Amino acid sequence: MAMISASRRLRRTPFSEGVEAAGVKAYTIYNRMLLPTVFRSVEEDYSHLKDAVQLWDVSVERQVEVRGPDAGKLIQMLTPRDLRGMLPGQCYYMPVVDETGGMLNDPVVVKLSEDRWWISIADSDLLLWVKGVAYGYRLDVLVDEPDVSPLAVQGPKADDLMARVFGDSIRDVKFFRFGWFDFQGRSMAIARSGYSKQGGFEIYVEGSDIGMPLWNALMEAGKDLDVHAGCPNGIERIEGGLLSYGNDMTDDNTPHECGLGRFCNTATAIGCIGRDALLRVSMEGPVQQIRPIAIDAKALPGCDRAWPLMAGSRRVGQVTSAAISPDFGEGVAVGMVRMTHWDAGTPLHLETPEGSFDAEVREDFWI
């Protein structure tokens, strides 16, 4: 692949200095920012993530801040998930849909107070949609992108590292909850969450100036824990069934097609813009859905386009993310499969740029 030319339009992050010093080898572009994808190698980064602890610069998870008297009303308009029981201090995984029920994003929403929320977004221009809804409905809110850059601490030793910098009370933060913790006189929201199945935290770093002091403090505190710079790992996230917006789903897909029906309370999510469309989907059910796909392969090309899933000469789906798993010794993949062929154990074959491979629909993801 040709190099991507750097410019000011590709924004650096508060942690870029640390990422570069750690020897980053590759980036992708995400929300017009640089997201690291490889440090040592994808396989080495994968093994280290499962054994130790990593710092991830995930500043690309930009925040859409919604504040004002109508903040809660606006947030509910975006999603079919019923937010009425959500309390300050909680984080929710929140499908965001348009008027057709199509997925616009799958962020984590953070409720700071009744009138102040952060939407921690995947890769799309959700800020513009939220601003448009707020303006079109004349809601009493302010919508903007604050100077907040998440830093993830992921891996089985994450609790130990975080306790050294923020105190032992960090261990009491429950999954998808957050608390406020002090670092050098700055209060930071820290949630037990992250884009891996290995456990850890996401620190919502408010103010770019404190980014590198925090990075350096965590690196110093974690030397004997074998802390390394890391990044979301393509192999591990597929094994865990963590979906990637823009890869595994787009606005052509409903949450139900993406296996996210459990996050849709369509009947009670009063005010959701796509509610009427999703009521029909929830009653009739989807005709295709995301499934884990095992591939009989020792090597696979990079999955930079959809690969057809075939039953004989008939296309019955597509694979959108795939990799070879060192721990499971086979190809692991995320696929969108027609209902006629989505049952576990269904044999298929996969067409890739480097040939055809036998594949099978699995019951569950690997971890």
Secondary structure, DSSP 4 states (H G I P E B T S, - for coil): -PPPPP-TTSB--TTHHHHHHTT--EEEEETTEEEEEESS-HHHHHHHHHHSEEEEE-TTS-EEEEESTTHHHHHHHH-SS--TT--TTBEEE--EE-TTS-EEE-PEEEEEETTEEEEE--SS-HHHHHHHHHHHTT-S-EEE--SEEEEEEESTTHHHHHHHHH-GGGGGPPBTBEEEEEETTEEEEEEB--SSSS-EEEEEEESGGGHHHHHHHHHHHTGGGTEEEE---HHHHHHTT---BTTTB-TTS-TTTTT-GGG--TTT-TT-TTHHHHHHHHHH--SEEEEEEEE--S------S-EEEEETTEEEEEEEEEEEETTTTEEEEEEEEEGGG-STT-EEEEEETTEEEEEEE-SS---
